[in-house]
């Protein structure tokens, strides 16, 4: 059985973060970056139609809360892994993210480099599960 690429959707209003994600994700052979949304409403629609395995989700997207989309994703698509992204270093956001069902909380200022490793782990975990079934 051939390994299945990990489908990743990103939601962040920053063009700079979009560029950084593009740089990180474009050359990863195990990733299918299915799209990027600059608004929560677009991210919600894209998650419905694109069926991603992982959503990289900013906590604040324009004037909208990423927590609203996290709640929606975990209710409608509990198997989607959500990695919350933020520049907010306060531990309250980390705790809230995990409590609401996020798999990871990534501080964009200091931990952005961990995205590649976390996605690689998720890719191997998913493909190992499919081999065991």
Backbone torsions as a table, in degrees:
resi	resn	phi	psi	omega
1	UNK	NA	130.8	178.5
2	UNK	-78.2	138.4	176.8
3	UNK	-61.9	143.6	178.9
4	UNK	-94.0	132.5	177.4
5	UNK	-62.9	150.9	178.1
6	UNK	-85.4	121.0	179.7
7	UNK	-86.3	121.3	-175.0
8	UNK	-120.7	131.5	173.7
9	UNK	-116.4	137.7	176.9
10	UNK	-118.2	145.8	179.4
11	UNK	-134.9	109.6	-178.7
12	UNK	-162.3	136.9	-177.0
13	UNK	-85.0	-2.9	-176.5
14	UNK	-90.1	120.9	174.7
15	UNK	-61.2	-30.9	178.3
16	UNK	-65.6	-45.2	178.4
17	UNK	-65.1	-40.1	175.9
18	UNK	-55.8	-46.3	179.5
19	UNK	-63.5	-40.9	178.1
20	UNK	-64.6	-43.3	178.5
21	UNK	-63.2	-42.7	178.6
22	UNK	-58.6	-44.4	179.5
23	UNK	-62.3	-42.7	-176.9
24	UNK	-73.8	-44.0	-169.9
25	UNK	-86.2	-26.5	-170.4
26	UNK	-62.1	-30.2	-175.9
27	UNK	-101.6	5.5	180.0
28	UNK	-84.6	113.0	-173.5
29	UNK	-65.2	-21.4	-177.1
30	UNK	-94.8	4.1	-177.7
31	UNK	-111.9	136.2	167.9
32	UNK	-115.5	98.3	179.9
33	UNK	-77.4	99.9	-170.5
34	UNK	-79.4	-16.2	177.7
35	UNK	166.4	170.7	177.6
36	UNK	-137.1	136.2	176.5
37	UNK	-117.1	139.5	177.2
38	UNK	-97.7	-1.7	179.0
39	UNK	-136.4	149.9	179.7
40	UNK	-60.3	-44.4	-178.7
41	UNK	-60.5	-39.4	177.3
42	UNK	-68.3	-39.5	177.4
43	UNK	-61.5	-40.2	178.5
44	UNK	-62.8	-46.8	179.2
45	UNK	-64.5	-41.9	-179.3
46	UNK	-66.9	-37.2	177.6
47	UNK	-62.6	-36.3	179.8
48	UNK	-68.2	-43.5	-174.8
49	UNK	-87.0	-29.9	-173.7
50	UNK	-95.2	-15.4	176.9
51	UNK	51.0	59.3	-178.7
52	UNK	-72.6	157.7	172.8
53	UNK	-84.5	-34.2	-177.3
54	UNK	-134.9	138.5	172.3
55	UNK	-118.2	124.7	172.8
56	UNK	-93.3	111.1	-167.0
57	UNK	-125.3	122.3	176.4
58	UNK	-74.0	145.2	179.6
59	UNK	-68.3	-38.6	178.2
60	UNK	-121.9	118.6	179.0
61	UNK	-121.6	108.3	-169.8
62	UNK	53.0	-122.0	-179.9
63	UNK	-102.3	16.4	-177.7
64	UNK	-107.9	154.3	-179.7
65	UNK	-94.6	127.4	174.2
66	UNK	-64.5	-22.3	177.5
67	UNK	-62.5	-32.4	177.3
68	UNK	-64.0	-42.8	178.2
69	UNK	-70.2	-38.5	176.2
70	UNK	-57.0	-47.2	179.3
71	UNK	-58.9	-47.0	179.3
72	UNK	-59.8	-47.7	-178.2
73	UNK	-61.9	-43.5	-177.5
74	UNK	-70.1	-29.5	177.1
75	UNK	-75.8	-44.5	-174.5
76	UNK	-88.8	-33.6	-174.7
77	UNK	-135.4	70.7	-173.3
78	UNK	-61.9	-18.3	-179.7
79	UNK	-83.2	-12.8	176.7
80	UNK	-70.8	131.3	174.7
81	UNK	-87.3	133.2	179.7
82	UNK	-117.2	124.6	175.5
83	UNK	-106.3	111.1	-179.8
84	UNK	-79.2	137.0	179.3
85	UNK	-117.0	141.0	179.2
86	UNK	-162.2	155.3	169.0
87	UNK	-97.8	-0.1	-178.9
88	UNK	-85.9	111.5	-174.0
89	UNK	-84.3	-5.5	-178.0
90	UNK	-63.9	130.5	-176.9
91	UNK	-64.7	-17.8	179.1
92	UNK	-62.2	-35.4	179.3
93	UNK	-72.0	-37.6	176.1
94	UNK	-61.1	-50.9	-179.0
95	UNK	-61.4	-44.3	179.9
96	UNK	-62.8	-41.8	179.7
97	UNK	-58.9	-49.2	-177.9
98	UNK	-67.5	-41.5	179.4
99	UNK	-61.2	-34.5	-179.7
100	UNK	-81.9	-4.7	175.2
101	UNK	113.4	2.5	176.4
102	UNK	-66.1	145.1	178.5
103	UNK	-79.3	-33.0	-177.4
104	UNK	-149.0	154.7	172.7
105	UNK	-122.2	122.2	-174.6
106	UNK	-119.8	120.0	175.0
107	UNK	-77.2	112.4	-175.4
108	UNK	-61.8	-26.7	-178.1
109	UNK	-75.7	-33.8	-172.4
110	UNK	-122.9	-15.5	-173.8
111	UNK	-123.8	10.7	-177.3
112	UNK	-55.3	-36.0	-178.6
113	UNK	-62.9	-16.8	-179.0
114	UNK	-79.4	-13.7	-177.1
115	UNK	-56.7	-46.0	-178.9
116	UNK	-59.2	-45.9	-179.5
117	UNK	-65.1	-42.1	-179.6
118	UNK	-65.5	-38.4	177.3
119	UNK	-67.8	-38.1	179.0
120	UNK	-64.2	-41.8	177.5
121	UNK	-62.4	-44.7	179.3
122	UNK	-62.7	-40.6	177.7
123	UNK	-59.3	-49.1	-179.1
124	UNK	-67.2	-39.5	177.7
125	UNK	-60.6	-44.9	-179.8
126	UNK	-64.9	-42.4	-177.8
127	UNK	-73.5	-30.8	175.3
128	UNK	-67.2	-39.7	178.2
129	UNK	-62.8	-41.9	-178.7
130	UNK	-68.4	-30.4	176.8
131	UNK	-71.6	-30.4	-178.7
132	UNK	-78.0	-22.3	-178.5
133	UNK	-83.4	NA	NA
